[in-house]
C-alpha cells in the first residue's frame, strides 16, 4: 500500500467518523503490527469514498494491512488504486501466514459456513494476536417495536443470521477463541434504542455487538 502511516501516537483520531459502530470498531484495533481486514470491500469499491469505510482507516493504525474479499472486480479496483487486497472466500482461505490483528466488521451475519470462517481466522491469527469483530445486535429494541406493531422487521436482505451475547460467546468458544471484551455499540441515529442505551439498557439499546478475542492458546 502506497499510503503513508503516521507515528503510532497519532493514529487514533477517529472522532470525525459519524457512524459510531465504525468508530468503535477502529478504536478496538490495536496499534501497529499486521492487520487482515476480512470483507474489506464493504459491498462495492465505491465505499472507498465514504467516511464509514473501515479499510482505509486501518492504514492509520497498522504497520501492514491486507484486505480480503470475494468480490473479484472490486478487489481488482482497490488494488489498482493502491490498496493491498486479495480475492478469497472468507469461509475458507489460506494465505500461508499469520496476522497480529484480524478484523471482521459486520460480516459473520452474511456467512453460511461460520465454522469454516472461524477456523480460517483461527489459523491465520498470531498466537498473541487479536480478533476484532462486530455484528448487529439481535435484541435491539427497534425490531421488537416493529414486531409489536405487526410491521415488517427490518433486516438487510443479505443477512442470514442474528447473534446475541450468549450465542456469539458460544460460537467463538466452540472454535477455540477466548473473548477478551464484549460490548454493545451505541446507535448512531437518535431514537428509543439510543435512549434505552443511554439509560443503561445496552442489551436492548445497542445497535451492534463488538467483540475482541484471542486464539485461546
C-alpha positions, -999 to +999 in steps of 0.1 A: +000+000+000+014+033-010-004+055+016+018+068+044+012+058+080+020+082+108+036+076+142+016+053+165+008+082+189-011+100+160-031+070+148-062+070+169-081+102+159-115+089+147-138+114+163-147+128+129-164+095+119-202+099+124-210+062+124-205+051+159-201+014+150-173+022+126-156+044+152-159+018+179-145-010+157-115+011+147-108+021+183-108-016+193-080-024+168-045-025+185-020-001+171+009-014+150+016-048+135+000-066+106-038-064+100-061-086+079-094-070+070-120-096+060-148-082+039-127-051+030-148-041+000-180-034+021-204-042-007-186-023-036-154-004-043-173+029-042-173+026-004-138+039-006-152+074-008-173+070+024-161+081+058-175+049+071-152+027+050-132+008+077-104-004+054-088+029+046-086+039+083-067+006+092-037+020+073-036+047+100-034+020+127-013-009+114+022-012+100+009-036+073-027-040+061-042-066+038-078-067+027-097-099+018-130-101-001-147-125-026-158-097-049-132-101-076-138-070-097-140-047-066-108-062-052-091-055-085-104-020-085-090-014-050-056-029-058-054-007-089-060+023-065-030+013-044-046-008-017-033-043-008-061-068-012-067-104-022-097-122-036-107-151-015-137-168+002-139-157+039-153-191+047-122-210+035-090-192+028-053-199+032-028-171+029+001-192+043+009-166+071-004-151+103-015-116+113-013-097+146-049-085+142-078-098+121-108-075+116-143-087+106-168-058+107-204-068+101-195-099+081-205-130+100-242-124+096-237-128+058-219-162+060-234-197+056-203-215+069-194-199+101-173-229+112-151-226+081-148-189+086-137-191+122-114-220+115-097-199+088-095-169+111-080-190+140-054-205+116-043-170+105-042-153+139-008-150+155-006-167+189-008-134+208-030-118+182-064-100+184-096-109+166-120-079+163-155-084+150-188-067+151-223-079+142-258-065+145-275-069+179-304-094+177-322-078+207-321-042+196-353-025+206-365-012+172-370-047+160-393-056+189-412-024+183-417-034+147-429-068+156-453-055+183-468-031+157-470-060+132-447-043+109-420-060+087-390-064+110-361-045+093-332-067+081-306-064+054-318-089+028-282-103+025-282-113+062-289-149+071-285-149+110-285-128+141-265-130+173-268-120+209-242-121+236-249-157+246-248-171+211-217-152+200-198-163+231-208-200+224-199-198+187-164-183+194-157-208+223-166-237+201-139-227+176-111-221+201-114-183+208-113-167+242-133-134+244-113-106+260-140-080+257-177-078+246-196-045+244-227-031+228-223-002+204-244+029+209-268+036+179-257+064+156-293+076+150-314+091+177-345+072+188-358+049+215-330+024+211-304+051+218-324+064+247-325+029+262-288+025+256-281+058+274-303+047+303-280+017+308-301-009+289-274-017+264-287-052+258-318-039+241-304-004+232-272-014+215-271-014+177-242-039+173-221-063+194-184-056+193-160-084+204-123-086+208-110-122+212-077-141+212-069-175+199-072-191+233-038-208+231 
